[in-house]
Amino acid sequence: MAAALTDVDGLRKAKGVTDEQVQQLVALKQAAGPITDPNINDFVVYRFLKAHKFDVAKAAQFLAEHLAWRKAVQLESLVALSGGPGAELKPVIPKILGAYPAAWIGVDKEGRPVEVKRLGLLDWGKLFSASSKEQLLQYNAHNNEMLIRSKFPACSVASRKLVDSTTTIIDLDNLSFWLVTNSEGRNFMQTMVGEQSKNYPETAGKIIIINAPSVFSAVWSFLKPMLAQRTIDKISIFGAEPKKYQEVLRGLIASENLPNEYGGSAGPLDRCMSAGAPRAPWNSVEVQAVLDRVSFCEIQRRLACGDTSFIDPRPDPAPAEQGALQARRSLDDVDDAEVAEEFVGGRYPMGVARFSPGLPSTMPGQMEQLKASQTYTRTVSGRVSVCSPVVSMTGNVGFPRTSTLLSSGAVVTTVPSATQTLAPVGTGSVGTGAVGTGA
């Protein structure tokens, strides 16, 4: 029987960790004191070790302080947004974002989550009146911890590889001299950046600063000392030079995930930031199903080791069940041989979205409850046919490569050979709208 995979196995394979570094990792855990938090695994410990250039004593000091910080700020309450400070923080978050527009808009070409921060629109007066400085730091902690526990594992599952860093676009358009010279704001920014760098090291992949005005040099002068050199090396700074920064951004992010203003085709920036990234992995029903079943620590370990079997673990159904499944949907309705083969096996790989009955209408894409008894017309390359949803053994229903169920009842799907549009029989033509594409 094969030995169980360990975090160290994953670090060796995904990060190229050497035997000497493994010994340093063990020494760091011993020096930092007992680690009882189940969310602190060897991947987290390794980030501290790497951030401090494998200086065990220095890394141990920062790791011990981080463990104490997690307890002091009641991090679990902040993550859940319930009980204690988390419950008080929850209603304040919309006010914070109203004064400092920032949002996760999707993923880059490496599968990393992409965040846009419109620092140029930051309003210190509005921000400090919307919440206390303590709550601003709490929200920053919540955002960073959810990145580790939700967005990274979701992106990892979707791309079937370990994803543990971000791409950040910092837009300085409209940055004012007052914003830069406000001493209260500058002091707070230093505190927040310092706390983030200290508690969440080695999570930045790329940082692209755009539309930097001449006054940005003053901002950079007080922020730079708060950043590790490894982070500084990941930063690229552009002035109001759209052609230059758009070329760089298109090299990092697919056009369909990049706002129009940044050289993409995802739509206006304001809409991209307010839409909640409906196509992002962390908003995928099927990806969330994996996260509900497998802890983020296990996802890290197994994908770092190259094990993707847990993503679609359901065994082939018994012959009788398989026949029942196929009876509910004729394979004649499947145009693509690859998709047909998937249904022959009775399996639901990551390319097949599963819609559970009773999904709330507020889900991304305004998904409504699919009815197994409903017949749908399907248009493939201009040809109309009729099909019914697939019904799984657990009562879920869906279509091959389904991406979005519109509020009109139309379903848009993508298979390798064609784009399909499905609409309930008896409805009018499907209007155009912003919809995602399949996996």
Phi and psi in degrees as a GROMACS rama.xvg file:
@    title "Ramachandran Plot"
@    xaxis  label "Phi"
@    yaxis  label "Psi"
@TYPE xy
-66.5595  144.633  ALA-2
-68.9765  148.414  ALA-3
-66.0342  144.162  ALA-4
-69.7805  144.793  LEU-5
-120.52  164.973  THR-6
-58.8998  -39.3917  ASP-7
-62.4523  -39.3233  VAL-8
-57.5669  -44.2928  ASP-9
-65.8965  -41.1363  GLY-10
-65.508  -37.3093  LEU-11
-62.774  -45.3173  ARG-12
-77.7553  -44.9197  LYS-13
-84.9796  -30.606  ALA-14
-113.974  -4.29326  LYS-15
68.2857  29.7517  GLY-16
-65.5509  133.881  VAL-17
-89.7919  170.685  THR-18
-60.183  -40.9431  ASP-19
-62.9184  -41.0363  GLU-20
-69.4083  -31.7954  GLN-21
-63.2811  -41.6711  VAL-22
-62.8564  -39.1951  GLN-23
-66.4105  -36.3734  GLN-24
-62.849  -44.8558  LEU-25
-63.3073  -43.7604  VAL-26
-63.8473  -37.1505  ALA-27
-64.1495  -44.0148  LEU-28
-63.8104  -36.8018  LYS-29
-69.8942  -40.4132  GLN-30
-71.8865  -30.1449  ALA-31
-77.9272  -7.46754  ALA-32
93.3654  176.281  GLY-33
-62.8356  131.183  PRO-34
-104.74  105.391  ILE-35
-104.131  -11.0901  THR-36
-72.3254  119.015  ASP-37
-66.296  -14.1023  PRO-38
-88.7908  -1.53536  ASN-39
-103.825  98.4111  ILE-40
-106.283  -172.892  ASN-41
-67.0026  -24.3044  ASP-42
-67.2196  -39.8797  PHE-43
-66.7901  -46.6246  VAL-44
-59.602  -40.8139  VAL-45
-63.9074  -34.3921  TYR-46
-60.5333  -40.8698  ARG-47
-67.9142  -39.8474  PHE-48
-64.0176  -45.4224  LEU-49
-68.0686  -40.4638  LYS-50
-61.0667  -29.8326  ALA-51
-107.025  30.4031  HIS-52
54.5765  37.3359  LYS-53
61.9841  25.8092  PHE-54
-86.3013  102.404  ASP-55
-60.2284  -45.2574  VAL-56
-62.4726  -44.955  ALA-57
-68.6778  -43.2495  LYS-58
-63.4427  -37.056  ALA-59
-64.3815  -38.3603  ALA-60
-62.2626  -47.1673  GLN-61
-70.1823  -35.7255  PHE-62
-67.1006  -42.2516  LEU-63
-62.0565  -40.1475  ALA-64
-66.6753  -36.0267  GLU-65
-65.6796  -42.9517  HIS-66
-62.581  -39.5407  LEU-67
-68.596  -38.8482  ALA-68
-61.4404  -41.2666  TRP-69
-58.279  -39.7858  ARG-70
-74.1815  -40.8436  LYS-71
-63.9771  -39.2069  ALA-72
-87.9592  -0.18893  VAL-73
55.4868  59.6385  GLN-74
-58.4519  -37.6676  LEU-75
-63.3684  -34.8913  GLU-76
-67.4901  -39.6219  SER-77
-68.0146  -36.5508  LEU-78
-65.4844  -45.541  VAL-79
-78.7226  -15.8292  ALA-80
54.2712  39.6587  LEU-81
-150.897  149.778  SER-82
68.314  127.896  GLY-83
62.3482  -138.425  GLY-84
-64.0704  -27.951  PRO-85
-63.3064  -41.9265  GLY-86
-66.0289  -35.4823  ALA-87
-74.2744  -29.953  GLU-88
-74.1669  -36.7895  LEU-89
-51.1835  -51.1728  LYS-90
-70.7116  -12.432  PRO-91
-87.1419  -22.5946  VAL-92
-56.258  -46.1217  ILE-93
-58.975  -34.4374  PRO-94
-68.504  -38.0434  LYS-95
-62.4632  -47.4418  ILE-96
-68.4098  -24.4769  LEU-97
-69.3021  -27.5598  GLY-98
-96.2761  -20.7756  ALA-99
-139.3  85.9677  TYR-100
-61.5983  119.137  PRO-101
-150.779  142.188  ALA-102
-161.169  150.403  ALA-103
-85.3387  124.207  TRP-104
-109.716  -6.5837  ILE-105
151.922  -148.416  GLY-106
-128.803  159.944  VAL-107
-93.7458  -173.488  ASP-108
-68.7257  -18.0031  LYS-109
-91.0459  0.0263828  GLU-110
87.5502  5.29966  GLY-111
-80.448  143.87  ARG-112
-66.0205  141.359  PRO-113
-112.753  126.746  VAL-114
-116.254  138.669  GLU-115
-109.298  127.805  VAL-116
-119.803  116.407  LYS-117
-93.8624  73.3057  ARG-118
-60.6814  -28.1665  LEU-119
-65.6626  -20.2178  GLY-120
-98.7951  4.06455  LEU-121
-61.9768  133.174  LEU-122
-119.331  101.416  ASP-123
-58.6423  -45.6938  TRP-124
-60.371  -45.8812  GLY-125
-66.4606  -38.1139  LYS-126
-66.0684  -45.9262  LEU-127
-74.063  -21.0326  PHE-128
-85.8067  -21.5673  SER-129
-77.2816  -30.6702  ALA-130
-157.526  166.782  SER-131
-78.9162  162.028  SER-132
-62.8989  -34.0929  LYS-133
-61.9974  -41.7357  GLU-134
-69.2307  -31.4874  GLN-135
-64.4621  -40.7913  LEU-136
-68.6929  -35.243  LEU-137
-65.0357  -40.3097  GLN-138
-65.9985  -37.755  TYR-139
-63.4068  -39.0254  ASN-140
-65.9032  -44.3286  ALA-141
-57.897  -47.716  HIS-142
-62.5276  -42.6313  ASN-143
-69.8762  -39.7615  ASN-144
-70.8853  -36.0952  GLU-145
-67.7917  -28.9812  MET-146
-60.6592  -45.4652  LEU-147
-68.7497  -43.1396  ILE-148
-88.6181  -23.8148  ARG-149
-119.22  -58.5297  SER-150
-70.0186  -44.7927  LYS-151
-60.5954  -50.3014  PHE-152
-64.0146  -35.9947  PRO-153
-64.0064  -45.1148  ALA-154
-66.06  -34.2399  CYS-155
-66.032  -45.2989  SER-156
-63.2623  -43.7504  VAL-157
-64.6167  -37.2688  ALA-158
-95.6955  -4.89257  SER-159
58.3001  37.1549  ARG-160
-155.862  163.439  LYS-161
-69.1273  123.801  LEU-162
-119.798  120.724  VAL-163
-144.197  27.7447  ASP-164
-146.767  166.486  SER-165
-118.665  164.69  THR-166
-118.109  127.26  THR-167
-122.441  131.414  THR-168
-107.109  118.841  ILE-169
-107.386  110.784  ILE-170
-97.7881  116.515  ASP-171
-99.6483  13.5773  LEU-172
-57.6146  132.706  ASP-173
76.2623  12.2517  ASN-174
-60.6435  126.137  LEU-175
-102.101  157.979  SER-176
-63.8028  -36.1791  PHE-177
-63.3388  -39.6866  TRP-178
-61.9544  -40.6986  LEU-179
-70.8064  -36.6172  VAL-180
-94.9716  -2.60059  THR-181
-68.4782  110.999  ASN-182
-65.4201  -38.9721  SER-183
-63.1555  -43.5509  GLU-184
-66.4148  -42.3951  GLY-185
-62.1075  -43.6625  ARG-186
-63.0576  -40.9792  ASN-187
-66.881  -42.0264  PHE-188
-60.2618  -40.578  MET-189
-61.4506  -42.2753  GLN-190
-63.0604  -45.8872  THR-191
-66.8975  -46.0323  MET-192
-63.8631  -40.5162  VAL-193
-63.9078  -42.0647  GLY-194
-65.8667  -40.4508  GLU-195
-66.8099  -44.1609  GLN-196
-62.9329  -35.2372  SER-197
-74.4102  -39.2647  LYS-198
-97.3866  -18.5081  ASN-199
-133.054  61.2615  TYR-200
-71.7483  158.041  PRO-201
59.5628  34.6331  GLU-202
-109.588  -9.13962  THR-203
-85.9043  128.846  ALA-204
-97.7875  -59.889  GLY-205
-135.151  140.65  LYS-206
-128.517  116.733  ILE-207
-111.955  113.805  ILE-208
-99.1212  124.021  ILE-209
-124.264  160.362  ILE-210
57.9086  36.7215  ASN-211
-74.5113  119.714  ALA-212
-82.8868  177.546  PRO-213
-62.9206  -30.4825  SER-214
-72.2268  -9.17422  VAL-215
-63.4  -26.4301  PHE-216
-57.4539  -31.8477  SER-217
-70.5426  -38.9793  ALA-218
-63.6126  -46.5856  VAL-219
-63.7217  -33.0787  TRP-220
-65.1941  -30.8182  SER-221
-99.0978  -14.7707  PHE-222
-88.9625  -37.0142  LEU-223
-54.4216  -43.0026  LYS-224
-63.1489  -18.7872  PRO-225
-83.5021  -9.87606  MET-226
-104.319  144.838  LEU-227
-70.5443  151.93  ALA-228
-60.2696  -34.8925  GLN-229
-62.9602  -34.4843  ARG-230
-72.0736  -42.7144  THR-231
-58.6947  -38.0425  ILE-232
-65.7628  -18.5241  ASP-233
-92.1629  0.410534  LYS-234
-98.4993  133.471  ILE-235
-119.867  134.871  SER-236
-119.418  129.659  ILE-237
-127.104  144.996  PHE-238
-81.6293  -156.622  GLY-239
-78.8337  67.148  ALA-240
-125.867  75.9892  GLU-241
-53.1869  -42.7299  PRO-242
-60.3511  -39.1528  LYS-243
-71.587  -50.8331  LYS-244
-75.1487  -27.8269  TYR-245
-65.8058  -38.0086  GLN-246
-62.578  -42.6076  GLU-247
-65.3842  -44.9568  VAL-248
-65.1404  -38.8507  LEU-249
-65.5177  -28.3738  ARG-250
-70.7972  -24.7284  GLY-251
-96.4713  -34.9854  LEU-252
-126.631  132.369  ILE-253
-62.0345  147.386  ALA-254
-55.186  -39.7168  SER-255
-69.5544  -12.219  GLU-256
-107.254  3.3094  ASN-257
-115.068  127.096  LEU-258
-57.2738  153.702  PRO-259
-55.0975  -43.2174  ASN-260
-62.7122  -21.056  GLU-261
-101.268  11.0678  TYR-262
99.1448  6.38501  GLY-263
-103.778  -163.613  GLY-264
-131.355  19.8095  SER-265
-77.1126  -11.0969  ALA-266
117.629  177.143  GLY-267
-58.8293  147.992  PRO-268
-56.8905  -46.0396  LEU-269
-57.8823  -42.5498  ASP-270
-69.1552  -39.4234  ARG-271
-61.6692  -35.7468  CYS-272
-79.933  -26.8524  MET-273
-93.1462  -13.0945  SER-274
-75.4302  -18.1957  ALA-275
81.256  18.6481  GLY-276
49.6162  61.8349  ALA-277
-61.5788  -23.6303  PRO-278
-92.4642  -3.26553  ARG-279
-70.5189  151.74  ALA-280
-55.3511  -36.364  PRO-281
-71.9249  -8.42074  TRP-282
-108.211  8.27057  ASN-283
-82.7337  131.283  SER-284
-62.372  -43.9856  VAL-285
-73.2195  -34.7561  GLU-286
-66.0072  -41.8841  VAL-287
-61.8108  -32.7737  GLN-288
-61.731  -35.9064  ALA-289
-70.5186  -43.1296  VAL-290
-64.5296  -30.9766  LEU-291
-69.9847  -24.5645  ASP-292
-99.2214  -27.704  ARG-293
-126.723  131.244  VAL-294
-66.2926  154.16  SER-295
-65.7296  -29.4705  PHE-296
-66.5455  -39.9848  CYS-297
-69.6107  -37.494  GLU-298
-60.1529  -45.1237  ILE-299
-56.2758  -52.1689  GLN-300
-61.4089  -48.6818  ARG-301
-71.7142  -39.5493  ARG-302
-72.5739  -33.4059  LEU-303
-62.1766  -32.2145  ALA-304
-84.9497  -2.91856  CYS-305
86.0588  13.1258  GLY-306
-94.3031  113.035  ASP-307
-110.388  5.53583  THR-308
-62.4309  -27.5478  SER-309
-71.8542  -16.5285  PHE-310
-67.716  -36.1645  ILE-311
-134.823  71.213  ASP-312
-83.7228  -8.15789  PRO-313
-65.4029  122.626  ARG-314
-69.7733  162.167  PRO-315
-58.3949  138.11  ASP-316
-69.7187  160.812  PRO-317
-60.5328  155.685  ALA-318
-50.1004  -41.6167  PRO-319
-65.7024  -42.0788  ALA-320
-67.7617  -38.8868  GLU-321
-62.7052  -40.427  GLN-322
-63.791  -39.4187  GLY-323
-65.1328  -38.6591  ALA-324
-63.2272  -46.3224  LEU-325
-68.9973  -28.9216  GLN-326
-66.0717  -25.4437  ALA-327
-80.6523  -16.8995  ARG-328
-148.225  118.466  ARG-329
-71.684  133.749  SER-330
-70.3065  -12.0891  LEU-331
-64.1898  -20.9187  ASP-332
-83.8081  -4.409  ASP-333
-98.6822  119.621  VAL-334
-84.2263  -26.2101  ASP-335
-101.457  129.672  ASP-336
-62.807  -36.2266  ALA-337
-64.3204  -45.0492  GLU-338
-64.1937  -41.1901  VAL-339
-59.1884  -42.2664  ALA-340
-61.7368  -37.2635  GLU-341
-61.5499  -41.263  GLU-342
-75.609  -27.8231  PHE-343
-60.1306  -39.6449  VAL-344
-75.8367  -7.7187  GLY-345
69.0699  20.61  GLY-346
-103.933  162.13  ARG-347
-125.789  83.3773  TYR-348
-69.3695  176.761  PRO-349
-61.9555  -17.6074  MET-350
-77.1668  -4.92538  GLY-351
-113.61  117.849  VAL-352
-81.443  141.128  ALA-353
-112.07  124.917  ARG-354
-107.554  119.317  PHE-355
-85.9236  138.687  SER-356
-55.2738  136.816  PRO-357
90.1674  13.3439  GLY-358
-61.5247  135.954  LEU-359
-66.8441  151.278  PRO-360
-70.7879  -9.09959  SER-361
-87.7475  0.600021  THR-362
-64.3911  153.672  MET-363
-52.1664  136.487  PRO-364
84.1881  2.80514  GLY-365
52.954  49.298  GLN-366
-68.5995  137.698  MET-367
-111.789  171.54  GLU-368
-67.3579  127.196  GLN-369
-85.7878  138.838  LEU-370
-108.225  125.407  LYS-371
-62.9038  -24.8888  ALA-372
-84.7759  -9.75954  SER-373
-76.491  135.447  GLN-374
-97.3914  139.358  THR-375
-118.968  142.713  TYR-376
-87.4132  145.596  THR-377
-127.032  130.947  ARG-378
-110.073  119.254  THR-379
-124.293  113.597  VAL-380
51.3528  41.122  SER-381
89.2641  -10.051  GLY-382
-96.9277  131.244  ARG-383
-99.3819  131.007  VAL-384
-136.835  178.37  SER-385
-121.983  136.95  VAL-386
-148.495  169.102  CYS-387
-120.532  158.852  SER-388
-63.9645  154.79  PRO-389
-77.6217  137.378  VAL-390
-114.022  119.096  VAL-391
-83.4344  171.634  SER-392
-66.1936  -20.38  MET-393
-95.6485  3.8345  THR-394
93.9521  -1.56805  GLY-395
-75.9464  154.652  ASN-396
-131.064  152.413  VAL-397
-176.292  -175.27  GLY-398
-130.639  157.33  PHE-399
-62.2501  132.025  PRO-400
58.4468  25.1089  ARG-401
-63.8737  137.283  THR-402
-115.086  -48.862  SER-403
-141.422  133.28  THR-404
-104.328  113.244  LEU-405
-76.4949  161.064  LEU-406
-63.6672  -22.1696  SER-407
-72.8081  -12.0839  SER-408
99.4603  -4.59241  GLY-409
-78.7021  147.289  ALA-410
-120.8  129.45  VAL-411
-107.298  126.532  VAL-412
-126.902  158.085  THR-413
-131.732  128.654  THR-414
-119.778  165.703  VAL-415
-55.7477  -26.319  PRO-416
-100.128  -18.1804  SER-417
-165.166  158.597  ALA-418
-96.7138  131.476  THR-419
-113.972  145.384  GLN-420
-123.299  124.749  THR-421
-114.693  135.131  LEU-422
-137.251  143.721  ALA-423
-57.838  138.872  PRO-424
-60.2073  134.451  VAL-425
99.0906  -10.2486  GLY-426
-90.1765  165.463  THR-427
-76.6474  -171.993  GLY-428
-66.7679  151.972  SER-429
-82.2702  126.247  VAL-430
-79.1703  166.825  GLY-431
-78.1483  154.279  THR-432
-173.467  169.835  GLY-433
-80.4246  112.962  ALA-434
-132.885  156.889  VAL-435
-85.9904  171.475  GLY-436
-109.949  163.437  THR-437
-74.7642  178.829  GLY-438
